[in-house]
Amino acid sequence: MEFRTKVEVDRPPFFISHSDKLMFAGSCFADEIGRRFREFRYNALVNPFGVLFNPVSIALAIKRMADSTPFDESVVTRHNDLYFSWMHSGLFSSYDKNLLLEDINNKLEVASDHFRDSSVVLLTLGTAWVYRLKSTGEVVANCHKESASSFDREFISPEDVFNSLSGLIEMFRDKRWILTVSPVRHFKDGARGNILSKSSLHLGVSQLERAFSNVSYFPAYEIVNDELRDYRFYATDMLHPSESAVNYIWERFCESYIDPDESDLNMRIARCNATFNHRAQFPESSEFKKFAEQRERLSESIDKEILKLSLKRL
């Protein structure tokens, strides 16, 4: 007897291979899934602007990567001796303005090159609430602990969600876009506020799916809330999915999107990762040195196979 309702994942019109370049942007859930892709040696770049929660900020970041215009002093703001950019998360802050600009421009250069060559872009939308800076009218990616009086807080409609991303998807029809709604619960506005926010995101994403053949939707939100639906699958804050929940979502994602011809390769990568996580009790022993040599040979053979797959697709 089944004691859960399994969420069915629609078969996407494409598979993801190690020959693909992948770009991840969005909420902390994008970080979680992107990290697992990198662990399995996919060529993935994850959140080069830091964690971004709303679709408008995500779209602005992607646009900046696309046009690769360097940042100048006009994007830098100072508060309590700390310099930051409204387009970036709090990860990008410095007591030195020049160091901040150097950092965000170096990251932008890498991100622009990667995005230009990427074949798959995965965006995770976290909330339909945006904060607009009163002094300029711009939507900020992060409030950087500024006073709430500096912002107008706005709820964006499904049409706003659609409009923020549709131009980019239209412009880059050669890329495959995977959209998800983050299963992380935003309870600042209570349970109902969280549902309304996620609903707006869902409706906007559904419009994008219908409008573009290169858009695919992965139901991470539904898997957590309708299939797992238990607090044991949440972290201690009862808002973020637990490690086991994210692992399960990763498994479900792989079932649908990962090229089945590479399943054997991924199993070998998993075994190799496990050996690198192994802590030796006696690292100077001849037995461990032999084990380490075998591990390196396995790792090198995997890298050669991945390189061969990449060259084959060129």
Secondary structure, 3 states (H helix, E strand, C coil): CCCCCCCCCCCCCCCECCCCEEEEEECHHHHHHHHHHHHCCCEEEECCCCCCCCHHHHHHHHHHHHHCCCCCHHHEEEECCEEEECCCCCCCEECCHHHHHHHHHHHHHHHHHHHHHCCEEEEEECCCEEEEECCCCCEECCCCCCCHHHEEEEECCHHHHHHHHHHHHHHCCCCEEEEEECCCCCCCCHHHHHHHHHHHHHHHHHHHHHHCCCEEECCHHHHHHHHHCCHHHECCCCCCECHHHHHHHHHHHHHHHECHHHHHHHHHHHHHHHHHCCCCCCCCCHHHHHHHHHHHHHHHHHHHHHHHHHHHHC
